[in-house]
């Protein structure tokens, strides 16, 4: 089997702080600002919601009527990513979409129709949106992606996992070009249930991020602008205790990703972590990173503390990692205070060594993802 190098050639981002391609992402990371705000739906929690105008010009009037809000997020970000990469629709284009909750708003509306009016209240128009792959289906139609289509449903790490799986498909020759990322929306019902259950505090966001991944020969042949390289990617399952977190050692995903990248521990200069304000899980992630990286301090960023935690933020970390590997800048962030009633203050980007770093995520339950991300080939 021929193993091919995988490069990142396009970015599409739509969230409460960023709307655009790689240039918009770089401008934001160079001067980060928090999009988190308190929410009345769940007192004591912070959210980053898209403004009603965020989709203007990205979806047409017909799509606005036909597609649910979360599907519109996915379609818009997919289009932005392909435009950023300079790609046209192609029979070779594959699609990998990660989501934590899918189109939960449409699912709730569909169920409410039945509960309120019985079988007559079931909507044939809403039903397709109750399945997890509705965002992938809408995006595939919108950008004419005729290759493999895969939806991954996972808590906390859906976006990172989607990019890792897509990179593996390109690396092994299953796909020539992949559009990969994550999408989620904030749902008021879920926020209220979390508050009533007294669940661990977190910061939620919504939106979508997609990246375009290509085999290096394919990108070179079309003279694409290369933004970075996925040097290695791996995922595994870690043992978790009943309350959802687990042991601190045994990080096979990080070791495997760095081995595939031929990257030594002392070459890892920065980390984008999946921290979200779920304090037990975040502490587990810090311990995993310390154990896997030999305890040496690394500059760590978590974009969830700026744009809210959602599947799109996981893929955003990969795109941001490519930017950091080129620029040598990392938007280090601090978690919200214990009172969780105000947004964390962004810290000006710190200087790190340009070159490879790690994008990392772990979920309650043990799903564990690691990607080694580096600058464009030949740039160092």
C-alpha positions in Angstrom: 0.0 0.0 0.0 1.3 3.4 -1.0 1.3 5.9 1.9 0.9 9.5 0.7 1.6 12.8 2.4 -1.5 14.8 3.3 -1.6 18.6 3.0 -4.2 21.2 4.0 -5.1 23.5 1.2 -8.3 25.3 2.2 -10.2 26.4 5.3 -13.9 27.5 5.8 -15.0 28.8 9.1 -18.4 30.0 10.4 -18.8 30.7 14.1 -19.6 33.6 16.4 -16.1 35.2 15.9 -15.0 34.2 12.4 -16.6 34.0 9.0 -14.4 33.3 6.0 -11.4 31.3 4.8 -7.8 31.0 5.9 -7.1 34.8 5.7 -10.0 35.5 8.1 -8.8 32.8 10.5 -5.3 34.2 10.5 -6.5 37.7 11.2 -8.6 36.5 14.1 -5.8 34.3 15.7 -3.4 37.2 15.4 -5.8 39.4 17.5 -8.2 37.0 19.3 -11.3 38.1 21.1 -13.8 36.1 23.0 -17.3 35.5 21.5 -18.7 34.0 24.7 -21.6 35.6 26.5 -23.8 34.6 29.4 -27.1 32.9 28.5 -30.5 33.2 30.1 -31.3 29.6 28.9 -28.8 28.2 31.4 -27.7 30.6 34.1 -24.0 30.4 34.9 -23.0 29.1 31.5 -21.4 30.9 28.6 -22.3 30.5 24.9 -21.1 31.8 21.6 -24.1 32.1 19.2 -24.0 33.2 15.6 -25.7 36.4 14.7 -28.8 36.1 12.4 -26.8 38.0 9.7 -23.9 35.5 9.8 -25.3 33.4 6.9 -26.0 36.4 4.6 -24.6 35.8 1.2 -23.5 32.2 2.0 -26.8 30.4 1.4 -29.5 31.5 -1.0 -33.1 32.1 -0.3 -34.2 28.7 -1.4 -31.7 27.0 0.9 -32.8 29.3 3.7 -36.4 28.0 3.4 -35.5 24.4 2.7 -32.6 23.7 5.1 -32.5 23.8 8.9 -30.1 26.2 10.6 -27.4 23.7 11.4 -27.5 22.4 7.8 -27.0 26.0 6.6 -23.9 26.2 8.8 -22.4 23.2 7.2 -23.2 24.3 3.6 -21.8 27.7 4.2 -18.5 26.5 5.7 -18.1 23.8 3.0 -18.4 26.4 0.3 -16.0 28.7 2.1 -13.4 25.9 2.3 -13.6 24.9 -1.3 -13.4 28.5 -2.4 -10.3 29.1 -0.2 -8.7 26.0 -1.8 -9.5 27.1 -5.3 -11.4 23.9 -6.0 -14.3 23.2 -8.3 -16.9 20.4 -7.6 -15.4 17.1 -8.4 -16.4 13.4 -8.6 -13.3 12.7 -6.5 -14.3 15.0 -3.6 -15.1 13.1 -0.4 -16.8 14.4 2.7 -16.3 13.6 6.4 -18.5 15.4 8.9 -18.3 15.2 12.7 -21.1 16.3 15.0 -22.0 15.9 18.6 -25.8 16.3 18.4 -26.8 16.5 14.8 -29.9 18.5 13.9 -31.2 18.4 17.4 -33.6 21.3 16.9 -35.4 19.6 14.0 -35.5 16.3 16.0 -37.2 18.1 18.9 -39.6 19.8 16.6 -40.5 16.5 14.9 -41.1 14.8 18.3 -43.1 17.7 19.6 -45.4 17.4 16.6 -46.2 13.9 17.4 -46.6 14.6 21.1 -49.0 17.5 20.5 -51.1 16.1 17.6 -50.4 12.4 17.3 -49.5 10.8 14.0 -51.1 13.7 12.1 -48.4 15.9 13.6 -45.5 14.0 12.1 -43.8 16.1 9.5 -42.4 14.4 6.4 -40.4 17.6 5.7 -38.7 17.4 9.1 -38.1 13.7 9.2 -34.9 13.7 7.0 -33.4 16.2 9.4 -33.7 13.8 12.4 -30.9 11.6 11.1 -27.3 12.3 11.9 -26.1 12.6 8.4 -28.5 15.3 7.3 -25.7 18.0 7.4 -23.4 15.8 5.3 -26.2 15.1 2.8 -27.0 18.8 2.5 -23.4 19.8 2.1 -22.7 17.0 -0.5 -25.6 18.3 -2.6 -24.6 21.9 -2.2 -20.9 21.5 -3.2 -21.5 18.5 -5.6 -19.3 16.1 -3.6 -19.8 12.8 -5.3 -17.1 10.7 -3.4 -17.3 8.9 -0.1 -19.5 10.5 2.5 -19.1 9.7 6.2 -20.7 11.1 9.3 -19.1 10.7 12.7 -21.2 11.1 15.8 -19.0 11.6 18.9 -19.0 13.7 22.0 -16.4 16.4 22.6 -14.0 15.3 19.8 -16.2 15.0 16.7 -14.4 17.6 14.7 -10.9 16.4 15.4 -11.9 12.8 14.7 -13.5 13.8 11.3 -10.2 15.4 10.2 -8.1 12.5 11.5 -10.3 10.0 9.6 -10.3 12.0 6.4 -6.5 12.3 6.6 -6.3 8.5 6.9 -8.5 8.1 3.8 -6.3 10.4 1.8 -3.1 9.0 3.1 -4.1 5.4 2.1 -5.4 6.4 -1.3 -9.1 5.9 -0.6 -9.7 9.6 -1.5 -7.8 12.1 -3.6 -9.4 15.2 -2.0 -11.4 15.3 1.2 -13.6 18.0 2.8 -13.6 17.4 6.5 -14.8 19.1 9.6 -17.4 19.5 12.2 -20.7 21.3 12.8 -23.1 21.8 15.7 -25.7 24.3 16.9 -26.7 25.5 20.3 -30.0 24.0 21.4 -32.0 25.7 24.2 -33.5 22.4 25.4 -30.1 20.9 25.9 -28.8 23.9 27.7 -31.8 23.9 30.1 -31.4 20.1 30.7 -27.7 20.6 31.6 -28.6 23.3 34.0 -31.3 21.3 35.7 -29.1 18.2 36.0 -26.3 20.3 37.5 -23.9 19.0 34.9 -20.3 20.1 34.8 -19.9 23.7 33.7 -18.9 24.2 30.1 -18.8 26.8 27.4 -20.8 26.0 24.3 -20.7 27.4 20.8 -22.1 26.7 17.4 -21.0 26.9 13.8 -19.0 24.8 11.4 -15.4 24.5 10.2 -14.2 22.5 7.2 -10.7 22.0 5.9 -9.7 20.7 2.5 -7.2 17.8 2.6 -5.3 16.6 -0.5 -2.6 14.1 -1.3 0.6 16.1 -1.8 1.0 15.1 -5.5 -2.5 16.1 -6.3 -2.0 19.5 -4.7 1.3 20.0 -6.4 -0.1 19.1 -9.8 -2.8 21.8 -9.6 -0.3 24.2 -8.0 -2.4 24.7 -5.0 -1.5 27.0 -2.1 -0.5 24.7 0.7 -1.3 25.9 4.3 0.1 23.0 6.3 0.6 19.3 6.5 -1.2 16.6 8.5 2.0 14.8 9.5 0.3 12.0 11.5 -3.1 11.2 12.9 -4.4 8.6 15.3 -7.4 7.8 17.4 -8.1 5.2 20.1 -10.3 4.3 23.1 -9.0 5.0 26.6 -10.3 3.2 29.7 -12.8 5.4 31.5 -14.3 5.2 35.0 -18.0 5.2 35.5 -18.1 9.0 35.9 -16.5 9.5 32.5 -12.9 10.2 33.0 -10.0 7.8 33.3 -6.4 7.0 34.0 -3.6 9.5 33.1 -1.2 7.3 31.3 -1.2 5.1 28.2 -1.8 7.7 25.5 -1.5 5.4 22.4 -3.1 8.0 20.1 -0.5 10.7 20.8 2.4 8.2 20.5 1.0 6.8 17.2 0.4 10.2 15.7 4.0 11.3 16.5 5.4 8.0 15.2 3.5 8.4 11.9 4.8 12.0 11.7 8.4 10.9 12.4 8.3 13.7 15.0 10.3 13.5 18.3 8.8 14.7 21.6 11.2 17.6 21.8 10.1 18.8 18.4 6.5 19.4 19.5 6.4 23.1 20.2 2.7 23.8 20.9 -0.7 22.1 21.6 -4.3 22.9 20.7 -6.3 21.1 23.3 -10.0 20.3 23.4 -10.6 21.9 26.9 -14.1 23.1 27.3 -14.7 24.0 31.0 -15.8 20.4 31.8 -13.3 20.5 34.7 -12.9 16.8 35.3 -12.4 16.0 31.6 -10.1 19.0 31.2 -7.9 17.9 34.1 -7.8 14.4 32.5 -6.7 15.9 29.2 -3.9 17.9 30.9 -2.7 14.8 32.6 -2.7 12.8 29.4 -0.7 15.5 27.6 1.8 15.7 30.4 2.3 11.9 30.5 2.6 11.6 26.7 4.9 14.6 26.2 7.3 13.7 29.0 6.1 16.4 31.4 7.9 19.1 29.5 5.9 22.4 29.4 4.2 23.3 26.2 2.3 26.4 25.2 -1.4 25.3 25.1 -4.4 26.9 23.4 -8.0 25.9 23.6 -10.2 27.7 21.1 -13.3 26.5 22.9 -12.6 29.3 25.4 -12.9 31.8 22.6 -15.6 30.5 20.2 -17.4 28.0 22.5 -17.0 24.2 22.4 -18.7 22.5 19.5 -17.6 20.0 16.8 -16.6 22.9 14.5 -14.1 24.1 17.1 -12.4 20.8 16.9 -11.7 21.1 13.2 -10.9 24.8 13.8 -8.0 23.6 16.0 -6.5 21.7 13.1 -6.8 24.8 10.8 -5.3 26.9 13.5 -2.5 24.4 14.0 -1.5 24.9 10.4 -1.4 28.7 11.0 0.7 28.3 14.2 3.1 26.0 12.5 3.8 28.7 9.8 3.6 31.8 11.9 5.1 30.7 15.2 2.2 32.3 17.1 -0.2 30.7 19.5 -3.4 32.4 20.9 -3.0 31.1 24.5 -6.3 31.3 26.4 -7.3 31.2 30.0 -10.4 29.3 31.2 -13.4 31.2 32.6 -13.4 31.9 36.3 -15.1 29.5 38.8 -18.2 31.7 38.8 -18.5 31.1 35.0 -20.5 34.3 34.6 -18.1 36.2 32.3 -16.1 35.4 29.2 -12.3 34.7 29.7 -10.0 37.5 28.6 -8.0 36.5 25.5 -4.3 36.7 25.9 -2.2 38.2 23.1 -0.6 35.4 21.0 2.7 34.1 22.4 5.8 33.2 20.3 6.4 29.5 19.9 8.8 27.6 17.7 7.5 27.4 14.1 7.1 23.8 13.1 5.2 20.7 14.2 2.7 20.7 17.1 -0.2 18.6 18.4 -4.0 19.0 18.1 -5.5 16.9 20.8 -8.9 15.8 22.1 -10.4 13.4 24.6 -14.0 12.7 25.5 -15.7 11.4 28.6 -16.0 7.8 27.7 -12.5 7.6 26.4 -12.5 8.5 22.7 -9.1 9.9 22.1 -7.7 11.8 19.1 -4.3 13.2 18.2 -3.1 14.9 15.1 0.5 16.1 14.4 0.3 19.2 12.3 3.2 20.9 10.6 4.0 23.7 8.1 3.9 23.2 4.3 6.5 20.8 3.0 9.8 22.5 2.2 9.0 25.6 4.3 11.6 24.9 7.0 
